[in-house]
Amino acid sequence: MFLTGTVVLLALIAWMITMQDPAWIAGEGSIEPGIPRVPPTRLTSSNAPPPGPSAGPIASPQTNAAATSQVQVGLHPIDPSRSPSPPARTPLEKTSEVLPSFQADPRFVLTNAAIPGTSAATLGNLSASSNLSWRPSVSSLLSTGFPRPAASPFEIQVALARLGFSPGSIDGVWGGQTRAALIAWQSREGIPPTGQMDAATRARLTLSHAVEELYTISSNDLADLQPTSPTWLGKSQQTSLGYETILESLAERRLASPALLQRMNPGTDWAQLTLGGVVALPSVAIPAATLPAVSIRIRLGSRSLAAFDASERLIAHYPCSIARKVEKRPLGRLYVLNIAVPPNYTFDPENFPESAEARALGRKLTLPPGPNNPVGTAWIGLDRPGYGIHGTPRPEEVGRTESHGCFRLANWNAEHLARLVRSGIPVEVEP
C-alpha cells in the first residue's frame, strides 16, 4: 500500500514538472493569448450536464429541401466570393476600452505574464489579466468544483453564450463584443453594468459544468462537406451550401472561431481528421428558447441586437453588422414579416449591375440553403422590402464589417433569434 502511494505521488510530481513546459499552453507563440487548457471531459451518462443550455450532441445542419422555407431573400448585393479572414490583431487592437480586473482563481496558475504591447501600468491593474494564459493546477484536475465563477475570458464567453448573451465568435480573447455581452447580462441581472468581473458579477456568472469536452468525429460530420463555388451559377448548381471543412463545421456548431479550436488542439492536422478522430471542443451550443420574444431593439451605434420578453426583460443579446451606407440604415419601427430556417437565396442580376457574371446570366438563380448561403442558416424578414435579419458565411466578421443594408448575425445567433420571434413583433432601430 505504501509503495503504491509512493508511485502515485511520484507520478503526480513528474506530471507537474512536464506541465512547466510552456509549449503545453494552447496558443503560445501566437498574437492572441492562449485559452485555459483544462483537460476536456468526455460526456458520459455519469457526468453529463443537467438539462438546459449545455452543448449536448451536435446536430447536423438541416438542408433537406422539403424542410427549407421558400422565402425570396437577397435583394441587396452580396459578394459571391468568400473573402479570407481579416489579419489577426493583438488583444489591445481588438478593443479600445480598459480591460476589466480578473481576480485569480485558486484552481489556476498564472503564466506568460509578458504580453506584447501591454504596459506595466495596465498589468499592474490586473490581478489575473484577460490577456494572460492559464493552465490548471493538480487540484483542479482532481475535482470538478462546479458550480464556480468563470475565471478567464474563454470561460466568461462560454458562460455568457450558454445564457443567450453572445460575445460573438468565442475566441478566448477579451474584446469589445465580450464586454458588451457582459454589460448586457449585468443590466439584466440588476448588477451595476461595469463590464468587469467584480465581486457581484463573479457571484452570479457561474459555470455549471466543464467548459471543454472531447468530441469524436462521426460519419454525419463528414458526409456533407463540400467546397463552395466562387460563382453565383456554381452555387445555384450545388445540392447545398454546406460547410467546406470539418474545422469550419465544428467551430461554427460550437459558436467559436476556427482559430480557437486550433489552439485547443495543438498539433492536430484538421485536413487529415477522419471518422473516429477525437478533438477538444468548447462545451457550448445554441441555448434553448425558454421564453418568446415580443420585441427586438437594434442599436446602430453599438452594433447590437437585443430581444425582450413580455415583461420587457432582456432575454438575448447579440453583436450585429449594419449597413455601410448611412442612407441604407433604417430608423424607427419595423415589424417581423416572415421567418425562414434554413432559407434559400434568390440571386437577381438586376441588383448586381457591376458583375460581369450577372450581366451574362441575365436571369434569376435560386441558391440552396446551408451555412455558406449568402444569408446563412436563418432569415427573419422585415416589412421593409429587401431588409431582414440573417446569418452569414463569415461569422467572425460580424460587428466588425458592414453590410449592404440588412442586419447580419452569426449563424448560431440568427438561429437562436428565429426560435424566439414570430411574425408581427416590432423591431425598433435606434441610432
C-alpha positions as CSV (number, residue, x, y, z in Angstrom):
1,M,0.0,0.0,0.0
2,F,2.8,2.4,0.9
3,L,4.7,1.5,-2.3
4,T,1.6,2.1,-4.4
5,G,1.0,5.5,-2.8
6,T,4.6,6.5,-3.3
7,V,4.4,5.6,-7.0
8,V,1.2,7.7,-7.4
9,L,2.8,10.6,-5.7
10,L,6.0,10.4,-7.9
11,A,3.8,10.2,-11.0
12,L,1.9,13.4,-10.0
13,I,5.2,15.2,-9.3
14,A,6.5,14.1,-12.8
15,W,3.3,15.3,-14.4
16,M,3.6,18.7,-12.7
17,I,7.2,19.0,-14.0
18,T,6.2,18.3,-17.5
19,M,3.4,20.9,-17.3
20,Q,6.1,23.5,-16.7
21,D,6.8,23.2,-20.4
22,P,5.3,26.4,-21.8
23,A,4.5,24.6,-25.1
24,W,1.7,22.8,-23.2
25,I,-0.2,26.1,-23.1
26,A,-2.5,26.4,-26.1
27,G,-1.8,29.3,-28.5
28,E,1.7,30.0,-27.3
29,G,3.7,32.0,-29.8
30,S,0.5,33.4,-31.4
31,I,-0.5,37.0,-31.3
32,E,-3.7,36.1,-29.4
33,P,-3.4,34.8,-25.9
34,G,-3.9,31.1,-25.0
35,I,-7.0,29.7,-23.6
36,P,-7.4,27.6,-20.4
37,R,-6.2,24.1,-21.3
38,V,-8.1,22.1,-18.7
39,P,-8.2,18.5,-19.9
40,P,-11.5,18.1,-21.7
41,T,-14.3,16.0,-20.2
42,R,-15.8,13.2,-22.2
43,L,-19.5,13.2,-21.6
44,T,-20.9,10.0,-20.2
45,S,-24.2,9.2,-18.5
46,S,-22.5,9.7,-15.1
47,N,-21.1,13.2,-15.7
48,A,-23.4,14.6,-18.3
49,P,-24.5,18.2,-17.5
50,P,-28.0,18.8,-16.4
51,P,-30.7,19.7,-18.9
52,G,-30.6,23.3,-20.1
53,P,-28.2,25.4,-22.2
54,S,-25.5,22.7,-22.5
55,A,-23.7,21.6,-25.6
56,G,-25.1,18.1,-26.0
57,P,-24.9,16.3,-29.3
58,I,-24.1,18.4,-32.3
59,A,-27.0,18.4,-34.8
60,S,-26.1,18.4,-38.5
61,P,-27.4,21.5,-40.4
62,Q,-30.9,21.0,-41.9
63,T,-30.6,21.0,-45.6
64,N,-33.5,18.8,-46.6
65,A,-35.3,20.5,-49.5
66,A,-38.7,19.6,-48.0
67,A,-37.8,21.4,-44.8
68,T,-36.5,24.5,-46.5
69,S,-38.6,27.6,-46.2
70,Q,-39.1,29.0,-49.7
71,V,-38.7,32.8,-49.0
72,Q,-37.3,35.1,-51.5
73,V,-34.4,36.9,-49.8
74,G,-31.3,38.7,-51.0
75,L,-32.4,41.9,-52.6
76,H,-29.1,43.5,-51.6
77,P,-25.8,42.8,-53.4
78,I,-23.6,40.3,-51.7
79,D,-20.1,39.4,-52.9
80,P,-20.3,35.8,-54.0
81,S,-16.7,35.1,-53.2
82,R,-15.7,34.2,-49.6
83,S,-13.0,36.7,-48.7
84,P,-10.3,35.5,-46.4
85,S,-10.5,36.2,-42.7
86,P,-9.0,39.6,-41.7
87,P,-5.4,39.5,-40.3
88,A,-5.0,38.7,-36.7
89,R,-4.8,41.6,-34.3
90,T,-3.3,41.9,-30.9
91,P,-5.7,42.0,-27.9
92,L,-5.1,45.7,-27.4
93,E,-6.0,46.3,-31.1
94,K,-9.2,44.4,-30.7
95,T,-10.6,46.7,-28.1
96,S,-10.2,50.3,-27.2
97,E,-11.6,50.1,-23.7
98,V,-9.8,49.4,-20.4
99,L,-9.6,45.7,-19.7
100,P,-11.5,44.5,-16.6
101,S,-9.9,43.2,-13.5
102,F,-10.0,39.5,-13.0
103,Q,-9.5,38.0,-9.6
104,A,-7.2,35.0,-9.6
105,D,-9.0,31.7,-9.2
106,P,-7.1,29.3,-6.8
107,R,-7.6,26.5,-9.4
108,F,-5.3,28.2,-11.9
109,V,-1.6,29.2,-12.0
110,L,-0.8,32.4,-13.8
111,T,1.8,32.0,-16.6
112,N,3.2,34.0,-19.5
113,A,2.9,37.4,-17.8
114,A,4.7,39.3,-20.5
115,I,2.2,40.3,-23.2
116,P,3.5,42.3,-26.2
117,G,2.0,45.8,-26.3
118,T,0.7,45.7,-22.7
119,S,2.0,48.4,-20.5
120,A,3.3,47.8,-16.9
121,A,0.6,50.1,-15.6
122,T,-2.1,48.0,-17.3
123,L,-0.7,44.8,-15.9
124,G,-0.5,46.4,-12.5
125,N,-4.2,46.8,-12.6
126,L,-4.9,43.2,-13.3
127,S,-4.6,40.5,-10.7
128,A,-5.3,37.9,-13.4
129,S,-5.3,39.7,-16.8
130,S,-7.7,38.6,-19.6
131,N,-4.6,38.7,-21.8
132,L,-2.7,36.1,-19.9
133,S,-2.6,32.3,-20.4
134,W,-3.8,29.9,-17.7
135,R,-3.2,26.3,-17.0
136,P,-4.8,24.1,-14.4
137,S,-3.2,23.1,-11.1
138,V,-3.3,19.5,-9.9
139,S,-6.2,20.3,-7.5
140,S,-8.4,21.4,-10.4
141,L,-7.9,18.0,-12.1
142,L,-8.9,16.0,-9.1
143,S,-12.2,17.8,-8.5
144,T,-14.6,19.4,-10.9
145,G,-15.5,22.1,-8.4
146,F,-18.7,23.2,-10.1
147,P,-20.6,25.5,-9.9
148,R,-17.9,28.1,-9.8
149,P,-17.2,31.6,-11.2
150,A,-15.9,32.0,-14.7
151,A,-12.1,32.6,-14.3
152,S,-10.8,33.7,-17.7
153,P,-12.1,35.4,-20.9
154,F,-12.7,32.0,-22.5
155,E,-14.8,30.8,-19.6
156,I,-16.7,34.2,-19.4
157,Q,-17.5,33.8,-23.1
158,V,-18.8,30.3,-22.7
159,A,-20.9,31.2,-19.6
160,L,-22.5,34.2,-21.4
161,A,-23.1,32.2,-24.6
162,R,-24.9,29.5,-22.6
163,L,-27.3,32.2,-21.4
164,G,-28.0,33.7,-24.8
165,F,-25.7,36.7,-24.3
166,S,-23.4,36.3,-27.3
167,P,-19.8,37.5,-27.2
168,G,-19.6,36.9,-31.0
169,S,-17.3,34.0,-32.0
170,I,-15.9,32.5,-28.9
171,D,-12.1,33.0,-29.2
172,G,-10.7,33.3,-25.7
173,V,-9.8,36.9,-26.2
174,W,-11.2,39.8,-24.2
175,G,-12.6,42.4,-26.6
176,G,-15.4,44.9,-27.2
177,Q,-18.1,42.3,-28.0
178,T,-17.4,40.2,-24.9
179,R,-17.5,43.3,-22.8
180,A,-20.8,44.4,-24.4
181,A,-22.3,41.0,-23.7
182,L,-21.2,41.1,-20.1
183,I,-22.7,44.6,-19.7
184,A,-26.0,43.5,-21.2
185,W,-26.1,40.5,-18.9
186,Q,-25.2,42.6,-15.8
187,S,-28.0,45.1,-16.7
188,R,-30.5,42.2,-17.0
189,E,-29.4,40.8,-13.6
190,G,-29.6,44.2,-11.8
191,I,-25.9,44.3,-11.3
192,P,-24.0,47.6,-12.0
193,P,-23.1,47.4,-15.7
194,T,-19.3,47.8,-15.2
195,G,-18.2,45.4,-17.8
196,Q,-15.8,43.9,-15.2
197,M,-15.7,40.7,-13.3
198,D,-16.3,42.4,-10.0
199,A,-17.4,40.5,-6.9
200,A,-21.1,40.9,-7.6
201,T,-20.6,39.5,-11.2
202,R,-18.4,36.6,-10.1
203,A,-21.1,35.6,-7.6
204,R,-23.7,35.4,-10.3
205,L,-21.9,34.5,-13.6
206,T,-21.0,30.9,-12.7
207,L,-20.3,27.7,-14.7
208,S,-22.5,24.7,-14.0
209,H,-20.1,22.2,-15.8
210,A,-16.9,22.0,-17.7
211,V,-16.1,24.4,-20.5
212,E,-14.4,21.8,-22.7
213,E,-15.2,18.2,-23.7
214,L,-13.9,15.6,-26.1
215,Y,-15.8,15.0,-29.3
216,T,-15.5,12.0,-31.7
217,I,-15.8,12.7,-35.4
218,S,-18.9,10.9,-36.9
219,S,-19.9,10.0,-40.4
220,N,-22.5,12.7,-40.3
221,D,-19.8,15.3,-39.6
222,L,-18.0,14.3,-42.8
223,A,-20.9,13.5,-45.1
224,D,-22.0,16.9,-46.3
225,L,-18.6,18.7,-46.5
226,Q,-18.0,20.2,-49.9
227,P,-16.3,23.2,-51.4
228,T,-18.3,26.3,-52.1
229,S,-18.3,27.6,-55.7
230,P,-16.9,31.1,-56.1
231,T,-19.6,31.9,-58.8
232,W,-23.4,32.5,-58.5
233,L,-24.1,29.9,-61.1
234,G,-21.9,27.4,-59.4
235,K,-23.6,28.0,-56.1
236,S,-27.0,27.5,-57.6
237,Q,-26.0,24.1,-59.0
238,Q,-24.8,22.7,-55.7
239,T,-27.0,20.4,-53.7
240,S,-26.4,22.5,-50.6
241,L,-24.1,25.3,-49.5
242,G,-22.8,23.3,-46.5
243,Y,-19.6,23.5,-44.6
244,E,-16.4,23.3,-46.5
245,T,-14.1,21.7,-43.8
246,I,-14.5,19.8,-40.6
247,L,-12.8,22.7,-38.8
248,E,-15.3,25.2,-40.1
249,S,-18.2,22.9,-39.2
250,L,-17.2,22.1,-35.6
251,A,-16.2,25.7,-34.9
252,E,-19.5,27.1,-36.1
253,R,-21.6,24.5,-34.4
254,R,-19.8,25.3,-31.1
255,L,-20.2,29.1,-31.5
256,A,-16.5,29.5,-31.8
257,S,-13.8,30.7,-34.1
258,P,-11.7,28.2,-36.0
259,A,-8.6,29.7,-34.5
260,L,-9.8,28.8,-31.0
261,L,-10.2,25.1,-32.0
262,Q,-6.8,25.1,-33.5
263,R,-5.3,26.5,-30.2
264,M,-7.4,23.9,-28.2
265,N,-5.9,21.1,-30.3
266,P,-2.2,21.9,-30.8
267,G,-0.6,19.6,-33.4
268,T,-3.9,18.4,-34.9
269,D,-3.9,18.2,-38.7
270,W,-7.5,19.2,-39.4
271,A,-7.3,18.4,-43.0
272,Q,-6.4,14.7,-42.1
273,L,-9.2,14.2,-39.5
274,T,-11.2,11.1,-40.3
275,L,-14.0,9.0,-38.8
276,G,-13.4,8.3,-35.2
277,G,-10.9,11.2,-34.7
278,V,-11.2,12.9,-31.3
279,V,-10.8,16.6,-30.7
280,A,-11.4,19.0,-27.8
281,L,-14.3,21.5,-28.2
282,P,-15.9,24.2,-26.2
283,S,-18.8,22.7,-24.2
284,V,-21.5,25.1,-25.6
285,A,-24.2,25.2,-28.2
286,I,-27.2,27.3,-29.2
287,P,-29.2,27.8,-25.9
288,A,-32.7,26.7,-25.5
289,A,-35.5,29.2,-26.3
290,T,-37.2,29.3,-22.9
291,L,-39.4,32.4,-23.4
292,P,-40.7,34.0,-26.5
293,A,-39.5,37.4,-27.6
294,V,-42.2,40.1,-28.1
295,S,-39.9,42.9,-29.2
296,I,-36.5,43.5,-30.7
297,R,-34.2,46.5,-30.4
298,I,-31.3,47.2,-32.7
299,R,-28.8,49.9,-31.7
300,L,-26.8,51.1,-34.7
301,G,-24.2,52.9,-32.6
302,S,-23.2,49.8,-30.6
303,R,-24.0,47.4,-33.4
304,S,-26.0,45.2,-31.2
305,L,-29.4,43.5,-31.2
306,A,-31.4,42.7,-28.1
307,A,-34.6,40.7,-27.6
308,F,-37.1,41.2,-24.8
309,D,-39.9,39.1,-23.4
310,A,-43.5,40.2,-22.4
311,S,-42.3,41.7,-19.1
312,E,-39.7,43.8,-21.1
313,R,-36.9,41.6,-19.6
314,L,-33.8,41.2,-21.8
315,I,-33.6,37.6,-22.9
316,A,-30.9,37.7,-25.6
317,H,-28.1,39.9,-26.8
318,Y,-26.0,39.6,-30.0
319,P,-23.4,41.7,-31.9
320,C,-24.6,42.5,-35.4
321,S,-23.4,44.2,-38.6
322,I,-25.2,47.2,-40.1
323,A,-25.3,48.9,-43.4
324,R,-22.2,50.5,-44.7
325,K,-24.0,53.5,-46.1
326,V,-25.9,55.7,-43.7
327,E,-28.8,56.1,-46.0
328,K,-29.3,52.3,-46.1
329,R,-29.8,52.2,-42.3
330,P,-33.5,52.3,-41.5
331,L,-34.5,54.1,-38.3
332,G,-37.7,53.7,-36.3
333,R,-40.2,50.9,-36.0
334,L,-40.2,47.9,-38.4
335,Y,-42.0,44.6,-38.0
336,V,-41.1,40.9,-38.4
337,L,-42.7,39.7,-41.6
338,N,-41.6,36.1,-42.1
339,I,-39.1,33.6,-40.8
340,A,-37.2,31.0,-42.8
341,V,-34.9,28.4,-41.3
342,P,-32.9,27.4,-43.3
343,P,-33.5,29.9,-46.2
344,N,-32.7,29.6,-49.9
345,Y,-31.4,32.7,-51.6
346,T,-32.7,34.4,-54.8
347,F,-29.9,35.9,-56.9
348,D,-31.3,38.7,-59.0
349,P,-28.8,40.0,-61.6
350,E,-30.5,43.4,-61.7
351,N,-29.1,44.0,-58.2
352,F,-25.5,43.4,-59.5
353,P,-25.0,45.7,-62.5
354,E,-21.3,45.8,-61.8
355,S,-21.0,42.0,-62.1
356,A,-19.9,40.6,-65.5
357,E,-21.3,37.2,-64.5
358,A,-24.7,38.8,-63.7
359,R,-24.8,40.7,-67.0
360,A,-24.0,37.5,-68.8
361,L,-26.6,35.4,-67.0
362,G,-29.5,37.7,-67.4
363,R,-31.8,35.6,-65.2
364,K,-32.5,34.9,-61.6
365,L,-31.0,32.0,-59.8
366,T,-32.1,30.1,-56.6
367,L,-29.2,29.2,-54.3
368,P,-29.8,26.2,-52.0
369,P,-29.7,26.5,-48.2
370,G,-26.7,25.9,-46.0
371,P,-24.3,27.7,-43.6
372,N,-22.4,29.1,-46.6
373,N,-25.6,30.5,-48.2
374,P,-25.2,34.3,-48.5
375,V,-27.8,34.8,-45.8
376,G,-26.6,31.9,-43.6
377,T,-28.9,29.5,-41.9
378,A,-31.7,31.8,-40.8
379,W,-33.7,34.7,-42.3
380,I,-36.0,36.9,-40.4
381,G,-37.7,39.1,-43.0
382,L,-38.8,42.7,-42.1
383,D,-41.7,44.7,-43.5
384,R,-39.3,47.0,-45.5
385,P,-38.7,45.3,-48.9
386,G,-35.3,43.6,-49.1
387,Y,-34.5,44.1,-45.4
388,G,-34.0,41.3,-42.9
389,I,-32.1,40.0,-40.0
390,H,-30.0,37.0,-41.1
391,G,-26.9,34.8,-40.7
392,T,-23.7,34.9,-42.7
393,P,-21.0,32.6,-44.1
394,R,-18.4,34.7,-42.2
395,P,-19.4,34.8,-38.5
396,E,-16.0,36.1,-37.3
397,E,-16.6,39.4,-39.2
398,V,-20.0,40.2,-37.6
399,G,-19.9,43.6,-36.0
400,R,-16.5,44.3,-37.5
401,T,-17.6,44.7,-41.1
402,E,-20.6,46.4,-42.7
403,S,-23.5,45.1,-44.8
404,H,-25.4,46.4,-47.8
405,G,-28.4,47.1,-45.7
406,C,-29.6,44.0,-43.7
407,F,-28.7,43.2,-40.1
408,R,-26.2,40.3,-40.0
409,L,-25.7,38.0,-37.1
410,A,-23.6,34.9,-36.7
411,N,-25.5,31.9,-37.9
412,W,-26.0,30.4,-34.5
413,N,-27.3,33.8,-33.2
414,A,-29.7,34.1,-36.2
415,E,-31.0,30.6,-35.5
416,H,-31.5,31.4,-31.8
417,L,-33.3,34.6,-32.5
418,A,-35.5,32.8,-35.1
419,R,-36.6,30.4,-32.3
420,L,-37.6,33.4,-30.1
421,V,-39.6,35.6,-32.5
422,R,-42.8,35.3,-34.5
423,S,-44.3,37.3,-37.3
424,G,-45.7,40.7,-36.3
425,I,-43.5,41.6,-33.4
426,P,-41.9,45.1,-33.5
427,V,-38.3,45.8,-34.3
428,E,-37.1,49.2,-33.0
429,V,-34.0,50.5,-34.8
430,E,-32.3,53.2,-32.8
431,P,-29.2,55.4,-33.6
